[in-house]
Amino acid sequence: MSPARLCARICLLGLFAAVAACGDSNTTPAPTPQPNTNSITITAAGANPKNIQVALGSRVLFINNDSRPHWPASDPHPEHTDCPEFDQVGTLLPNQSRETGNLVVAETCGFHDHLNPDLTALRGQVTVR
């Protein structure tokens, strides 16, 4: 084989190796999903987290992972007048979830379980900023 042909083959092999290496580096790993910081999970142990801070205009997702129904409602009990946006949640059966309305006033909204208003484990606060 002539030196020119040998050089051409080596260059061609180098080019294939470079292309193959570039193909692998262009794959982007799937982004890790971020946890929803605007959610409150209800379990037999209570609400978790009990206190969250959300951006103005946000919604809060209440998730019922308990075996009993719960009704997240804003304070005070039984009027629920502090944050009427919580009224959209209503009663959550086991394994149901629902969002509040958009929280458009900068304030702190206390919440409780309307079905168990005196149970402190099911009380908390949502601060809207």
C-alpha positions in Angstrom: 0.0 0.0 0.0 1.3 3.4 -0.9 2.1 5.9 1.8 -0.5 8.2 0.5 -3.2 5.5 0.7 -2.1 4.5 4.2 -2.3 8.1 5.3 -5.8 8.5 3.7 -7.0 5.4 5.6 -5.6 6.6 8.9 -7.2 10.0 8.4 -10.5 8.3 7.5 -10.4 6.1 10.6 -9.6 9.1 12.7 -12.5 11.0 11.2 -14.9 8.1 12.0 -13.6 7.9 15.6 -14.1 11.7 16.0 -17.7 11.5 14.6 -18.6 8.6 16.8 -17.2 10.4 19.9 -19.1 13.5 19.1 -22.4 11.6 18.7 -22.1 10.4 22.3 -21.4 13.8 23.7 -24.5 15.3 22.1 -26.9 13.2 24.2 -28.4 15.2 27.0 -29.5 13.4 30.1 -33.2 13.9 30.9 -33.7 16.6 33.5 -34.5 15.5 37.0 -38.1 16.5 37.8 -38.2 19.1 40.6 -40.5 18.5 43.5 -43.6 20.6 43.6 -42.9 23.0 46.4 -46.5 24.3 46.3 -48.0 21.0 47.5 -49.1 19.8 50.9 -49.6 16.1 51.5 -52.2 14.9 54.1 -51.5 11.5 55.7 -52.7 9.8 58.9 -49.8 11.7 60.7 -51.0 15.1 59.5 -50.2 17.8 56.9 -46.7 17.9 55.5 -45.2 20.4 55.2 -47.2 22.4 57.7 -45.9 25.7 56.4 -45.0 26.7 52.9 -44.2 29.9 51.0 -45.5 30.4 47.5 -45.2 33.1 44.9 -48.0 35.6 44.3 -50.5 34.2 41.8 -49.6 30.5 42.6 -51.9 27.7 43.5 -51.4 25.1 46.2 -51.9 21.4 45.5 -53.4 19.4 48.4 -52.8 15.7 48.2 -54.8 13.2 50.3 -52.6 10.1 51.0 -54.7 9.1 54.0 -57.3 6.4 54.1 -59.9 8.9 55.3 -61.4 12.0 53.6 -60.1 15.4 54.4 -61.3 18.9 53.6 -58.5 21.5 53.5 -60.0 24.9 54.3 -58.7 28.3 55.2 -59.0 29.7 58.7 -61.0 30.6 60.6 -63.2 27.6 61.2 -66.1 27.4 60.2 -66.2 30.6 58.1 -63.1 30.0 55.9 -62.8 33.7 55.1 -59.0 34.2 55.3 -58.2 32.8 51.8 -61.4 32.0 49.9 -59.2 30.5 47.1 -59.0 27.3 49.3 -62.7 26.8 48.7 -61.9 25.2 45.3 -60.3 22.2 47.0 -63.4 20.9 48.9 -63.5 17.4 50.3 -60.7 15.1 49.1 -61.3 11.4 49.2 -58.4 9.0 49.8 -55.8 9.3 46.9 -57.4 12.5 45.5 -55.7 15.8 45.0 -56.9 19.2 44.0 -55.5 22.8 43.7 -56.6 26.0 45.4 -57.5 28.9 43.2 -54.8 31.4 42.3 -53.5 33.1 45.5 -53.4 36.8 44.4 -53.1 38.6 47.7 -49.8 38.8 49.6 -50.8 37.4 53.0 -50.5 34.4 55.3 -53.4 31.9 55.1 -53.9 29.5 57.9 -55.5 26.2 57.0 -57.1 23.4 58.8 -59.1 20.2 58.0 -62.8 21.3 58.1 -63.8 17.7 59.0 -61.3 17.7 61.9 -60.9 21.4 62.8 -59.3 20.8 66.2 -56.6 18.4 65.1 -53.4 20.4 65.2 -51.5 17.9 63.0 -53.8 19.0 60.1 -53.2 22.7 60.6 -50.6 24.9 58.9 -49.9 28.1 57.0 -49.4 29.2 53.4 -47.5 32.4 53.0 -48.1 34.2 49.7 -45.3 36.7 48.7 
